[in-house]
Amino acid sequence: MDQYDAVDWLCAVWGAVGARQSELGSREAVSDWEKLIDIFGHTEYCVSNAGDFENMRDVYPEFRTCAASIAKPLGLIKTAALFEKPESDLIEEFEQMFIPVCLEIKNFVETLPDAGAVGKVSSDWKPL
């Protein structure tokens, strides 16, 4: 998976999570792993487009703590480690950790027997 493939995959699953949130009527109504994808998608967007987390705080005020606390019990070691970093380090190291974290989350989602539409998007996704 290269950078473009990783962004493409994240956009596909993040969109599926967003559709599910809309369907359920709340960002909080989805599963923890879906929240993690939502946080990861917002984080990528903020780092890539704004270079900071000012807008992120409006969506998930405690996004780093929330993401790390979801990732740890799921065994997503790289993901938890990334979000445990101070904000300045997270911004600085995000690009180099982006692909490994994408792969870790993608591999996790594809092991879930009840991942629904998000899992289908993830497993059906093919690099361009």
C-alpha positions, 0 to 999 in steps of 0.5 A: 500500500502506497500513500495514494492507496492509503488515502484512497482506502481511508476516504472509502471507509471514512465515507462509509462510517459517515454514512452509517453515522447519518443513518443512525443519527449520531456520531456517537451511535457507531461502534468504537472501531468506527469512531476510530476510523472517523477520528483517523480520517479527521486527523488525516484531513487536519494534518494534510490540509490545515497543519494543525488540530484547531478544527478537530477540537470542534468535532472530537475535543479529546480526539487523541485520548479517545483514539488511543483508548479505543485502539489499545484494547483492540490491539492496534499498537501502532495506532495507539502509540501514534495518538498517545503522542503530544500534538506537536509530535503527532503532526510531525510524525503523522506522515511517516506513520500514516501507511502503517496505521492504515494497514493496521486498521484495515487488517483489523476491520477485515477480521471483524465478522460483523463489520457491515457496510464499512467492512465490505467497503474495506474488503472490496477496496482495491488499489487504483 
